[in-house]
Amino acid sequence: MNRTKNMTISLMDLPGQYKYIEEEVLPEIKKVLASGLYVQGPKITEFEENFAKYCGAKYCIGVSSGTDALIFALKALNIGIGDEVITVPNTFTATAEAIVLVGARPVFCDIDPNTQNMDPESLEKRLTKRTRAVIPVHLHGNPADLDKIYRICKRKKIAIIEDAAQAHGSIYKGKKIGSHKSDFVCFSFHPVKNLGAFGDAGAIVTNNKKLAELVRKLINHGREEHHRHTLIGTTGRLDTIQAAILDIKLKKLDNWIKSKINLVEYYKEKLNGICKFIDTTPKSESAYHVLAILTTERDELAKFLEKYGIETGMHYPIPLYLQTAYKSLGYKKGDFPNAEKYASQTLTLPLFPHMKKSQIDYIVDKIKKFNEK
């Protein structure tokens, strides 16, 4: 009993994951260093091809971050001043930030109270003549209802950019995220993701050759050839060392996701009737970037678990339209009740592929103890 009282459990345990891959990663990093090809090296092409194949897409372009992935996708679609882009408010700021950074206006819609993803009915109500694109977010790795979103957008020829920053390996109607009908699918490889680099990194996948070629120019100073620039771009490339690391981790991704799914099922079995979990979208499989519960005593439970060495998180406790950065958009509290309810109740529990069931037992025990107070 003394041992469990002193147990410390981190939210994601990245150092623990590193121990499992250290022997494979370090030699690959040394190879890149020895080659001298630190920018746009052959490892970039190798990873891009492998990740495109993994996603079931024709093209993959490695970029410097998930945020840049969204920005370049918007730029490639020529979205800017005077345009509106609809997304959800329960996401990381980068989703809306990218819209602002290209000069367009973020427009928010409410979320489904069960899946916590974009509500297609709320989306349809927010459409205007200025709507140029929609960015559904696959929250926590749970796919948004893409078919309903496609039906709404197709009629008005509105582009779709999936924010798949948390959805590497997620499955929607039998196919991996990245293989559907969207114009672009944007991924983040931030270290905490299921497929994470050792720093910032990202990727864009698409089945549109012309759009893929345009993005390649945009991330590389509009370069057609070494000294020939046909448009204005910038530096948004994926680093070669990160590509080498990601290529190693990609081979392990499906097994890591399977492990997390098994652990989530164990959590749900042990907390059945005690905690409310977010519903998975019908005919979908979440990759569980994180595992969130919903509780009206979120802050109290988080503090209680912290006393016992259990780290928790909140993804995301303040809807974007209530953030100071987006004050100029004119939204107010009460505009999107489902999003606000989610924000006040969401609590993320520890989850990582090498997690032990004994650690979950410890967490479950403390949650039950909290409920008995």
N, C-alpha and C positions, 0 to 999 in steps of 0.2 A: 504493500500500500504506500509506503514512503516513496517508492520509485515513481508511481503514477502521480503523486502529489507534486513532484518536482518536474513533471514532464513539460517540455517546451515544444510547441508545434507552430511552425511558420506557415504563412498563407500559401506559399508556392515552392519554397525550398530550392532555389536555383543552384546554390552550391552543391546540394545533394545530387542534383541531376548531372552537374559537371563531372562528378566523380565517376559516373557510369560511362562517360564518353571521352574522358581525358586522354586515354591511350590512343584513340583514333584521331582526335582533333589536333593535338599538338604536332604530329608529323605533317599533317596537311597544311597547317599554318607555316611550318618551316619550309615546305616546298614552295609556297607562294612567295615567302620572303627571299628564298634563294633564286627564284626566277626573275625577280626584279619587275614583274608585271603586276603592279599594285592597283592599276586602274584599267578597267575593260580587258582584263586578262582572260585566257581561255576558260577559266573556272566559271566566269560569268555566264558564258554561252552554255556550258555544261549544266549548270544549275537551272538556268532558264528553261532549257529543253526538258529537264527532268520534272520541274515543277509544273510546266504546262501539261505534260503527260499525266502527272498525278491528278491534276484538276480536271482533265478531260477537255482542255482548251487547245486551240491551235497555236496561240502565241502568248509568250510571257516576257515582260520587260522588267528587269530588276531595277529598283529605284532606291533612293536614300532613306525613305521612311514611309510609313503608312499615310502620313499627312501629305507628303509629296505625291503619293500615288493618287489621292483624291484630287489634288490640285492639277496635276497633269492630265487626268481624265477629263476634268472640266474644261481645261484649256484646249484639249484636242477636239472637244465638241463645240469650241468657239463660244462658250458660255461666259458672259461678262456683264458689263454695266447695262442696267435696264431689265435683266433677266431675273427670274425667280426659280429657286430650287427647293423642293419640298423634302423635308426629312423629319426625324423624330427628335424629341427633346431629351430622351433618356439614353444619352450616349456621351462618349468623350467629346470634349470641345472641338477636337480636330475635324469632326464630321461637318459641323457648321462653319468652323473657322476657314476651312478650304473654300467654301462658297463665298465668304466675305473677301478672302484674299484674291479671288479672281474678279472681284467687283460686282458680283451678283448679290441678291438678297435671299437669306435663308427664310423659308416659310415652314412653320412647324405644324404637324398634325398630331392627333392623339394616338394612343397605343391600345392594342387589344388587352383587356384586363386579365386574360388567361395566359397568353404567350408573352405578353409585355413587348411584343414587336409591333411594327407599323399596322395600324388599323386601316384596311382598305377603304372603309366607308368614310372615315375621317379624312383620309387622303383625297378622296374624290371631291369632298366639300371644299377643299382648299385650293383646287385648281383654278387658275385664271388664264387669261390670254397671254400672260407673261411667263407662265410656267414652261421652262425649257427642259428640266430634268427632275428626276426623283431619286433620292438616295435612301433605300431601305437598309437598315442595319440588322445584321444577324446577331442579336444580343446574346452574349455569353456563349456563342457558338450555336444557338438555336435558330435555324433558318426562318426567315420571314416568309409569309405566304406569297411566293413569287407569282404564281399563276394568276391570282386575283389582281395583283399589282400590274402585271403585264396586260391584262384585259382592259384595265382602266387607261393605261398609258398608250396602248397601241392605237386606240381610236383617235387620239389627238397628236400622235407622232411625237410623244414625249420620251426623251432618252432615259435610260435606267442605268445608274451606277451603283452597284452593290458595295456597301461597306462591309467587307468580310474580314475586318481586322482581327476578329475573334473566331473565325469560322473555318480555319484550315482543317480539312477533313470532314466537315459537316456534310450531311447528305439530305437532299431534298428530292422526294419522290424517286428514290433509287439512284440518283446521280449526285456526284460530289458538287459542292458549291464551286463555281468557276466554269461549269459545263453547260449552263442554261442560256437563255436568250438575251441577257443583258448586254448593253454596249460595252461596259467595262465592269470588271470585278477587282476591287482594290484590297490588298492584303498588307498587314503590318507584320514585321518580324521583330518587333520589340522583344527584348529578352524574356518577358513574362508570358508570351504567347505559347500556344502548343508547339508551334514551330518558331523558335526564337533565336535570333542571332546573339552575338556577344556585344551588342551595341544597337544603334538604330539601323533599320533596313526595312525594305518593303518591296512589293511587286504589284504589277498590273497584269491581268490576263484578259484576253479578248479573242474572239473568233473573226474579227474584222481586220484584214491585212492592211488596209489603208490607214486605219486608226492606229494600228500597232507601229507602222512605219513613222507616223507623225509623232507618236509619243517618244520613239527612239531619238528623233531629232530634238524634241523639246528638252529631253533630259541631258543632252550633250551639245548645248550651245547652238542648236539649229544646224549642226554639222552634216553636210552631205558627204564630203571627203575631208581629209585632214586640214586643208587650208581653204575649204569652200563652205560657206555658211549661207543657207537659203532661207532661213527664218530666224527670229529672235528666240533663243532658248535660255537655258541656264545649266548649272551643275546640279544634277539630280540623280546621279548614277549610283548603283549598288557597288560597294567596295568589294574587291576581289577576295580579300580574306574572309569577309562575311559570307560570300557566296560559297566558299570552300567549307565553312562551318555548317551552313544551312544544308548543303548537299549531303553531308554526313547525317545530320539530324533528320532529314527528309526520309531516309531509309528506315528510320525508327518510328516515324510519326504515327502510323496506323496502330502499331503495338502500344504506343503510349496512350493513344485515344481509347483503345480497348480496355486498357488498365483503368483509365479514369472512369469509363462507363461502368465497369464492374464495381468500382469503389462508390460511385454515385448510387448504384442500385443497393449497395450495402447500407449506405447512409439512409436511403429512403425506407428500407426495411426496418432499420433500427429506430427511425424517427416517425414511423407511420402513426398518424393520429396526433402527433405532437407538434410537427412543423408543417407549414404550407410551402410547397415547392412550386416553381413556375412550370406551367404546362408546356410540353414540347409540341411544336406545330404538327398537325396531323400528317402522316405519311413522311415524317422527317426523323432524322437522327442527329441530335446535338453532339458536337465534339467536346462540349463542356470545357471551354476555356476557363470558366470558373463555375462554381456551384453556389447559387444564391437561394436563400430562404426568404419568406416574407413574414414579418412579425410586427405587431403594433407596439411591441416593446423593444424595438431594434437597438436604440442607444443604450438602454439598461442592460440588455443581453450582451452587447459588445463589451461593455465595461466589466461585466461579471466574468465573461470568458477570459478577458485579459488578465484578471487576477490569478487565473490558473495557468497562465503561460500560453494561452491559445490566441494566436493572431487572427483577426478577422478583417474584412474589407467592406467597402460600400461602393457598388457600381450601379447607379450613380445617385448620390443623395440630394443633388440640387438640379432640377430641370434646367436645361440651357437657357430657356427664355426668361428665367428668373436670375440668371447670372448677370453681374454688372456689365460684362463685356458685350452683352446683347440687349442692353437696356434701350438703345435707340430704336429697336424694332417695334417697340410699343406694346409688347405683351404684358399681361398682368396675372397675378395669382388667381387661379380659378378657371383660366382659359382652357386647360387640358386636365380635367380631374383624374383620369386614369393614370396619366404620367406623374401627377403629384402624389397620388396614393402609393404608387410604386416607389417613388423617391423617398417617401417617409418610412417605408417598411423594409427595403431591401438590405440584406446582410449576407456577405459572402463568407463561406466557411472554408477552412483549409482543404486543398485538393491538389495533389501532384501524382504523377504516374507511379513513383516508387513509395508512395504512402503505405503504411501498414494498417491493417484492420484494427490492431490494438490501439493505434492513435485515434481512429474513428470512435472506437469504444469509449475512449477517454473523453472525447468531445461530447459524445452522446450522453454520457453520464453527467457531465457538467450542465448540459442543456436541460436534462431532466431535473437536476437539482435546482436550477434556476426556476423552472416551472412549479416547483414544490414550495417555493418561498412564501 
